């Protein structure tokens, strides 16, 4: 069995089981025809398969590079690389487009292998050297080779079918409502399963890039540069938007924002998740060095929260992508960008402390909802007014404890901003109060020191400033 199918089979099996099982339940309890779930799924597939590429071309217009008999009508290495890698992968020449945007990215879409398109942004061509560009383009051609855009289009229908069954069944009789609840739970599971399938296809495309180029280090350095470039261009675009408003050109600002939103809508299709860009930019402000980047990514390999947060992402965490290439045992696996060496440098005691911290934080995160959700949905603890009151008081106290973990009172002094991204005890539940010295850089609302787009910067990098009041809705009244 090929690498791509080994990675994808669990997700595909899970999605198929969900739609078949709940589909047949809908047939039995909603009095729907036997063919209904299958016919509806096929109809959705045909519609999405037909219109998706057109929608993407409308959302992200590109300048098309004409194809010739042996390649592309361009002197840029891009044309030569794509032509050679298409031939190596055994796929027809793709439709190649250049998007006039400074954000470094590339993505693949289309109907079939013969109709595949690869869109490359100007920012990618500006930031990557030829080796790195080759690695990224080969990754995208790997998606064409594996027919990923077809697989993901078909798989995306499963959540749609389950959601429809929930909408139809929730207003029916008791048996129909049980089916609707099962469909809703299945819809939630299918969304995470679909994301897992997307991550599996990304791993497979990385695997093909390393195998075809024999240069896993080039793909790793390209991913880091893409991360840094995404953060930089995002900051520049925000600055441009603020300047446009200040000069009274609101209509042009709307065009800038619209273009930004359109490109953000394609983030799941790109080579990198833009949400990882801020930490990488902070760590690499002084330059792209493998040791420094790997140190910034160490949290992703050690802290269990990384695996939890990854479940909601269409792309694997960058450190896990590096690790996957290292463990592939391919001839071109990374050597300079070694996550495994960095992981081995973390003492076993520190790893165990991180796991214990995760268990405690996860328990505290879940505990209040473990009381409130059964109470509201199923009437648990509702045998008497006293038991309801005790349950609410317990949940309230747990929420206060959780809030106290998020905003601790102990303040630590930090010498450099960049050192923050190397901390293994950071988490989305428990905050770390630190005192840093730097300069507040104004990228947000003019004159507003606590704007969410402000940063504190020192010689090592910067950290975004996001003012969050502990009192709900307090910002609406006090700023």
C-alpha positions as CSV (number, residue, x, y, z in Angstrom):
1,X,0.0,0.0,0.0
2,X,1.4,3.4,-1.0
3,X,2.3,6.1,1.6
4,X,-0.6,8.4,0.7
5,X,-3.2,5.6,1.2
6,X,-1.6,4.4,4.4
7,X,-2.0,8.0,5.7
8,X,-5.5,8.6,4.3
9,X,-7.3,5.2,4.8
10,X,-8.3,5.8,8.5
11,X,-9.9,9.1,7.7
12,X,-11.6,7.9,4.5
13,X,-13.0,4.8,6.4
14,X,-14.3,6.9,9.2
15,X,-16.1,9.3,6.9
16,X,-17.6,6.5,4.9
17,X,-18.8,4.7,8.0
18,X,-20.4,7.9,9.3
19,X,-22.4,8.7,6.2
20,X,-23.5,5.1,5.6
21,X,-24.5,4.4,9.2
22,X,-26.4,7.6,9.8
23,X,-27.7,7.6,6.3
24,X,-29.4,4.2,6.8
25,X,-30.7,5.4,10.2
26,X,-32.3,8.3,8.4
27,X,-33.9,5.9,5.9
28,X,-35.4,3.9,8.7
29,X,-36.6,6.7,11.0
30,X,-37.3,9.6,8.7
31,X,-39.2,7.6,6.1
32,X,-36.7,8.7,3.5
33,X,-36.3,6.5,0.3
34,X,-33.4,4.0,0.5
35,X,-31.6,5.9,-2.3
36,X,-31.9,9.3,-0.7
37,X,-28.6,9.6,1.2
38,X,-26.6,8.2,-1.7
39,X,-28.3,10.3,-4.4
40,X,-28.0,13.5,-2.3
41,X,-24.3,12.8,-1.7
42,X,-23.7,12.1,-5.4
43,X,-25.6,15.3,-6.4
44,X,-23.5,17.4,-3.9
45,X,-20.2,15.8,-5.3
46,X,-21.2,16.7,-8.9
47,X,-22.1,20.3,-8.0
48,X,-19.0,20.9,-5.9
49,X,-16.8,19.1,-8.4
50,X,-18.1,21.3,-11.2
51,X,-18.2,24.8,-9.6
52,X,-15.3,24.7,-7.1
53,X,-12.4,25.5,-9.6
54,X,-14.4,28.4,-11.1
55,X,-15.1,29.8,-7.7
56,X,-11.5,29.6,-6.7
57,X,-10.4,31.3,-10.0
58,X,-12.9,34.1,-9.3
59,X,-11.8,34.5,-5.7
60,X,-8.1,34.5,-6.5
61,X,-7.5,35.8,-10.1
62,X,-4.1,35.0,-11.6
63,X,-2.0,35.8,-14.7
64,X,-1.7,32.5,-16.7
65,X,1.6,31.4,-18.1
66,X,1.0,29.9,-21.5
67,X,2.0,26.3,-22.1
68,X,4.2,25.3,-25.0
69,X,5.0,22.0,-26.5
70,X,7.7,21.2,-23.9
71,X,7.0,23.5,-21.1
72,X,5.9,27.1,-20.4
73,X,6.5,30.4,-22.2
74,X,8.6,32.0,-19.5
75,X,12.3,32.4,-18.8
76,X,11.8,32.2,-15.0
77,X,13.0,28.9,-13.4
78,X,9.4,28.4,-12.3
79,X,8.4,27.1,-15.8
80,X,11.3,24.7,-16.2
81,X,10.8,23.3,-12.6
82,X,7.1,22.7,-13.1
83,X,7.6,21.1,-16.5
84,X,10.3,18.8,-15.2
85,X,8.4,17.7,-12.1
86,X,5.2,17.1,-14.0
87,X,7.0,14.8,-16.3
88,X,8.7,13.0,-13.3
89,X,5.3,12.6,-11.6
90,X,3.7,11.3,-14.7
91,X,1.0,14.0,-14.9
92,X,0.2,16.4,-17.8
93,X,1.5,20.0,-17.6
94,X,-0.7,21.9,-15.2
95,X,-2.3,25.3,-15.8
96,X,0.2,27.6,-14.1
97,X,-0.9,31.0,-12.7
98,X,0.9,33.9,-10.9
99,X,-1.1,35.7,-8.2
100,X,0.0,39.4,-7.7
101,X,0.2,39.2,-4.0
102,X,3.2,39.5,-1.6
103,X,2.1,36.7,0.7
104,X,4.3,33.7,-0.1
105,X,2.0,30.8,-1.0
106,X,1.1,28.2,-3.6
107,X,-2.0,25.9,-3.9
108,X,-3.5,23.4,-6.3
109,X,-7.0,22.8,-7.5
110,X,-8.9,21.6,-10.5
111,X,-11.2,18.8,-11.8
112,X,-8.7,16.1,-12.9
113,X,-5.0,15.6,-13.3
114,X,-5.3,16.9,-16.9
115,X,-7.2,20.0,-15.7
116,X,-5.1,20.7,-12.6
117,X,-4.1,24.3,-11.8
118,X,-1.2,25.5,-9.6
119,X,-1.4,29.1,-8.4
120,X,1.8,30.7,-7.2
121,X,2.0,34.1,-5.5
122,X,4.5,36.8,-6.3
123,X,5.7,36.7,-2.7
124,X,6.7,33.0,-3.0
125,X,8.9,33.8,-6.1
126,X,10.5,36.7,-4.3
127,X,11.4,35.0,-1.1
128,X,12.5,31.5,-2.1
129,X,15.7,30.5,-3.8
130,X,15.6,28.0,-6.7
131,X,16.1,24.9,-4.5
132,X,13.3,25.9,-2.1
133,X,11.0,26.9,-5.0
134,X,11.6,23.5,-6.6
135,X,10.7,21.8,-3.3
136,X,7.5,23.7,-2.9
137,X,6.4,23.3,-6.5
138,X,7.1,19.5,-6.3
139,X,5.0,19.4,-3.1
140,X,2.1,21.0,-5.1
141,X,2.6,18.6,-8.0
142,X,2.4,15.8,-5.4
143,X,-1.1,16.9,-4.7
144,X,-1.9,16.6,-8.4
145,X,-0.2,13.2,-8.6
146,X,-2.3,12.0,-5.6
147,X,-5.5,13.6,-6.9
148,X,-5.9,15.3,-3.6
149,X,-8.3,18.0,-4.8
150,X,-10.6,15.3,-6.1
151,X,-10.4,13.3,-2.8
152,X,-11.0,16.3,-0.6
153,X,-14.0,17.5,-2.8
154,X,-15.6,14.1,-2.4
155,X,-14.8,13.8,1.3
156,X,-16.2,17.3,2.0
157,X,-19.6,16.1,1.0
158,X,-19.9,13.8,4.1
159,X,-20.3,16.7,6.7
160,X,-22.8,18.3,4.3
161,X,-25.0,15.2,4.2
162,X,-24.9,14.7,8.0
163,X,-25.8,18.4,8.5
164,X,-28.8,18.0,6.2
165,X,-30.0,14.9,8.1
166,X,-29.7,16.9,11.4
167,X,-31.7,19.9,10.0
168,X,-34.4,17.6,8.6
169,X,-34.7,15.3,11.6
170,X,-34.5,17.8,14.5
171,X,-38.1,18.8,14.1
172,X,-39.5,15.3,13.7
173,X,-40.9,12.8,16.1
174,X,-38.8,11.3,19.0
175,X,-37.1,8.6,16.9
176,X,-36.3,11.1,14.2
177,X,-34.8,13.4,16.8
178,X,-32.5,10.6,18.0
179,X,-31.3,10.3,14.4
180,X,-30.8,14.1,14.2
181,X,-28.7,14.1,17.4
182,X,-26.6,11.2,16.0
183,X,-26.2,13.2,12.7
184,X,-25.1,16.3,14.6
185,X,-22.5,14.4,16.6
186,X,-21.5,12.7,13.3
187,X,-21.2,16.1,11.7
188,X,-18.8,17.3,14.4
189,X,-16.7,14.1,14.1
190,X,-16.7,14.3,10.3
191,X,-15.3,17.8,10.4
192,X,-12.3,16.8,12.5
193,X,-12.0,13.6,10.4
194,X,-11.9,15.8,7.2
195,X,-9.2,17.9,8.7
196,X,-7.2,14.8,9.6
197,X,-7.6,13.6,6.0
198,X,-6.3,17.0,4.8
199,X,-3.3,16.7,7.1
200,X,-2.6,13.2,5.8
201,X,-2.6,14.5,2.2
202,X,-0.1,17.2,3.2
203,X,2.2,14.7,4.7
204,X,2.0,12.6,1.5
205,X,2.8,15.7,-0.7
206,X,5.8,16.4,1.6
207,X,6.9,12.8,1.2
208,X,6.7,13.1,-2.6
209,X,8.6,16.4,-2.6
210,X,11.5,14.8,-0.6
211,X,11.5,11.7,-2.7
212,X,11.4,13.5,-6.1
213,X,13.9,16.3,-5.2
214,X,16.1,14.3,-2.8
215,X,16.3,17.6,-0.8
216,X,14.2,17.5,2.3
217,X,16.2,20.4,3.8
218,X,15.1,22.7,0.9
219,X,11.4,22.0,1.7
220,X,12.0,22.6,5.5
221,X,13.8,25.9,4.9
222,X,11.1,26.9,2.4
223,X,8.3,26.2,4.9
224,X,10.1,28.4,7.4
225,X,10.6,31.2,4.9
226,X,6.9,31.0,3.9
227,X,6.0,31.3,7.6
228,X,8.2,34.3,8.1
229,X,7.0,35.9,4.9
230,X,3.3,35.4,5.8
231,X,3.8,37.2,9.0
232,X,5.7,40.1,7.4
233,X,3.3,40.7,4.6
234,X,0.3,40.5,6.9
235,X,1.8,43.3,8.9
236,X,2.5,45.4,5.8
237,X,-1.0,44.9,4.5
238,X,-2.4,46.1,7.9
239,X,-0.1,49.2,7.7
240,X,-1.3,49.9,4.2
241,X,-5.0,49.7,5.2
242,X,-4.5,52.1,8.2
243,X,-2.7,54.6,5.9
244,X,-5.4,54.4,3.4
245,X,-8.1,55.2,6.0
246,X,-6.0,58.1,7.3
247,X,-5.8,59.6,3.8
248,X,-9.6,59.2,3.4
249,X,-9.4,56.5,0.7
250,X,-11.9,54.2,2.3
251,X,-13.0,52.7,-1.0
252,X,-9.5,51.6,-1.8
253,X,-9.1,50.3,1.7
254,X,-12.1,48.1,1.1
255,X,-10.5,46.7,-2.0
256,X,-7.3,45.9,0.0
257,X,-9.4,44.2,2.7
258,X,-11.4,42.2,0.2
259,X,-8.3,41.0,-1.5
260,X,-6.9,39.9,1.9
261,X,-10.1,38.1,2.8
262,X,-10.2,36.3,-0.5
263,X,-6.6,35.0,-0.1
264,X,-7.3,34.1,3.5
265,X,-10.3,32.0,2.3
266,X,-7.7,29.9,0.4
267,X,-5.5,29.3,3.4
268,X,-6.6,25.7,3.8
269,X,-5.4,25.0,0.3
270,X,-1.9,26.5,0.6
271,X,1.4,24.9,1.7
272,X,1.3,26.4,5.2
273,X,-1.2,27.5,7.8
274,X,-1.0,31.3,8.3
275,X,-1.9,31.0,11.9
276,X,1.6,29.6,12.6
277,X,3.3,32.6,11.1
278,X,3.4,35.0,14.1
279,X,5.5,32.7,16.4
280,X,7.8,31.9,13.5
281,X,8.3,35.6,12.6
282,X,9.0,36.4,16.2
283,X,11.7,33.7,16.4
284,X,13.3,34.5,13.1
285,X,13.3,38.3,13.2
286,X,17.1,38.3,12.9
287,X,17.3,35.8,10.1
288,X,16.5,32.2,9.1
289,X,18.8,29.9,11.1
290,X,17.9,26.2,11.5
291,X,19.0,26.0,15.1
292,X,16.9,29.0,16.1
293,X,13.9,27.9,14.1
294,X,14.0,24.4,15.5
295,X,14.2,25.8,19.1
296,X,11.1,27.9,18.4
297,X,9.3,24.7,17.1
298,X,10.4,22.5,20.1
299,X,7.2,23.3,21.9
300,X,5.3,21.6,19.0
301,X,7.1,18.3,19.5
302,X,7.2,18.2,23.4
303,X,4.0,19.8,24.7
304,X,0.8,17.6,24.2
305,X,-1.3,20.8,23.6
306,X,0.3,20.9,20.2
307,X,-1.3,17.7,19.1
308,X,-4.7,18.9,20.5
309,X,-4.5,22.2,18.7
310,X,-3.4,20.5,15.5
311,X,-6.7,18.6,15.3
312,X,-8.5,21.8,14.3
313,X,-6.0,22.6,11.5
314,X,-6.0,21.6,7.9
315,X,-2.2,21.5,7.9
316,X,0.1,19.6,10.2
317,X,2.2,21.7,12.5
318,X,5.5,22.6,10.9
319,X,7.6,20.7,13.4
320,X,5.6,17.5,12.8
321,X,6.1,17.9,9.1
322,X,9.9,18.1,9.7
323,X,9.7,15.1,11.9
324,X,7.7,13.1,9.4
325,X,10.3,13.8,6.7
326,X,13.1,12.7,9.1
327,X,11.3,9.5,10.0
328,X,10.5,8.7,6.3
329,X,14.0,7.2,5.8
330,X,14.1,8.6,2.3
331,X,17.5,9.3,0.8
332,X,16.9,13.1,0.9
333,X,15.5,13.3,4.4
334,X,16.4,16.6,6.3
335,X,19.8,16.7,8.0
336,X,20.2,20.4,8.9
337,X,16.6,20.9,9.9
338,X,16.5,18.1,12.5
339,X,13.6,18.1,14.9
340,X,14.6,14.7,16.3
341,X,18.0,16.0,17.4
342,X,16.3,19.0,19.1
343,X,13.8,16.7,20.8
344,X,16.6,14.5,22.1
345,X,18.1,17.5,23.8
346,X,15.1,18.0,26.0
347,X,15.6,16.1,29.3
348,X,13.2,13.3,30.2
349,X,12.2,15.1,33.4
350,X,11.2,18.2,31.5
351,X,9.1,16.2,29.1
352,X,7.3,14.4,32.0
353,X,6.7,17.8,33.7
354,X,5.1,19.1,30.5
355,X,2.8,16.1,30.3
356,X,1.8,16.4,33.9
357,X,1.0,20.1,33.4
358,X,-1.0,19.2,30.3
359,X,-3.1,16.6,32.2
360,X,-3.9,19.1,35.0
361,X,-4.7,21.9,32.6
362,X,-6.9,19.7,30.4
363,X,-8.8,18.4,33.4
364,X,-9.4,22.0,34.6
365,X,-10.5,23.1,31.1
366,X,-13.0,20.3,30.8
367,X,-14.3,20.2,34.5
368,X,-16.8,23.1,34.4
369,X,-18.3,21.9,31.1
370,X,-18.5,18.4,32.4
371,X,-21.0,19.7,35.0
372,X,-22.9,22.4,32.9
373,X,-23.4,20.4,29.6
374,X,-25.1,17.3,31.3
375,X,-27.1,19.7,33.5
376,X,-28.5,21.7,30.5
377,X,-28.9,19.0,27.9
378,X,-29.9,15.9,29.9
379,X,-31.1,17.3,33.3
380,X,-28.3,15.6,35.2
381,X,-28.1,16.8,38.8
382,X,-31.7,18.1,38.5
383,X,-33.3,15.8,41.0
384,X,-33.9,18.7,43.4
385,X,-33.4,22.5,43.5
386,X,-30.6,22.0,46.0
387,X,-28.6,19.6,43.7
388,X,-29.0,22.1,40.8
389,X,-27.7,24.9,43.0
390,X,-24.7,22.8,44.2
391,X,-23.9,21.9,40.5
392,X,-24.1,25.5,39.4
393,X,-21.9,26.7,42.4
394,X,-19.3,24.0,41.7
395,X,-19.2,24.9,38.0
396,X,-18.9,28.6,38.8
397,X,-16.0,27.9,41.3
398,X,-14.2,25.8,38.7
399,X,-14.6,28.6,36.1
400,X,-13.1,31.0,38.5
401,X,-10.1,28.7,39.2
402,X,-9.7,28.3,35.4
403,X,-9.7,32.1,35.0
404,X,-7.1,32.3,37.7
405,X,-4.9,29.9,35.8
406,X,-5.2,32.0,32.7
407,X,-4.2,35.2,34.5
408,X,-1.7,34.3,37.2
409,X,-0.3,37.0,39.6
410,X,3.3,35.9,39.6
411,X,5.3,38.1,37.1
412,X,8.6,36.9,35.6
413,X,11.2,39.2,34.0
414,X,12.3,38.3,30.5
415,X,15.5,39.5,28.9
416,X,14.4,38.9,25.2
417,X,11.1,38.6,23.4
418,X,12.4,35.8,21.2
419,X,13.0,33.6,24.3
420,X,9.3,33.4,24.9
421,X,8.7,31.1,21.9
422,X,11.1,28.6,23.2
423,X,9.3,28.0,26.5
424,X,7.9,24.5,26.8
425,X,5.4,25.4,29.6
426,X,3.3,27.7,27.5
427,X,-0.3,26.6,27.0
428,X,-3.7,27.9,25.7
429,X,-5.2,27.4,29.2
430,X,-2.6,28.6,31.8
431,X,-1.1,32.0,31.2
432,X,2.5,33.1,32.0
433,X,2.8,36.6,33.3
434,X,6.0,38.2,32.0
435,X,7.6,41.6,32.2
436,X,9.5,42.6,29.0
437,X,11.2,45.8,28.0
438,X,10.8,47.1,24.5
439,X,9.3,49.7,22.2
440,X,5.6,49.8,21.4
441,X,5.2,49.8,17.6
442,X,2.0,51.4,16.3
443,X,0.4,49.2,13.6
444,X,-3.2,49.5,14.8
445,X,-5.7,52.3,15.6
446,X,-3.8,55.6,15.6
447,X,-3.3,56.9,19.2
448,X,-4.7,53.8,20.8
449,X,-2.0,52.1,22.9
450,X,-4.0,48.9,23.6
451,X,-4.9,48.3,19.9
452,X,-4.9,44.5,19.1
453,X,-2.5,45.2,16.2
454,X,0.2,46.8,18.4
455,X,3.4,45.0,19.1
456,X,6.2,45.3,21.8
457,X,9.6,45.0,20.0
458,X,13.1,44.6,21.2
459,X,16.4,43.7,19.4
460,X,15.4,40.0,19.2
461,X,11.9,40.2,17.8
462,X,8.4,41.3,18.7
463,X,5.3,40.0,20.5
464,X,1.7,41.1,19.6
465,X,-0.2,43.0,22.2
466,X,-3.8,41.8,22.6
467,X,-5.5,43.6,25.5
468,X,-8.0,41.2,27.2
469,X,-10.0,42.4,30.2
470,X,-10.9,39.8,32.8
471,X,-14.4,41.2,33.0
472,X,-16.6,40.1,30.1
473,X,-17.6,42.8,27.7
474,X,-15.5,45.3,29.6
475,X,-13.8,46.6,26.5
476,X,-17.1,47.8,25.2
477,X,-17.3,50.3,28.1
478,X,-13.8,51.0,29.2
479,X,-11.7,50.4,26.0
